[in-house]
Amino acid sequence: VVEGFFRRIVESSRDGIWVFDAQGRTVHANERAAELLGRTPQQMATLSVHDVLDDAGRLQWAAHLRRLVEVGPNPKEVECCY
């Protein structure tokens, strides 16, 4: 019941919610995230963070992943521009 409740919140949100793993592969994305990225929900399933970053962003992403390995998870959310 709780999982379904949270799923409905994510799916109905007007915010783009994109969850990906440590390699940048999509785990879940709501329709709004797809819309904001100019993709279809089906395309989001195979989209990688690397697909939407420029060269500078890819370097920042790599540094972020290194920090995760060295010090562990972030104490708060990470926001970025792409």
Protein Blocks (a to p, Z undefined) as FASTA:
>chain_A
ZZmmmmmmmmmpcbdcddddfkopafbdcfklmmmnopafklmmmpcfklmpcfklmmmm
mmmmmmmmmnopafbdcdddZZ
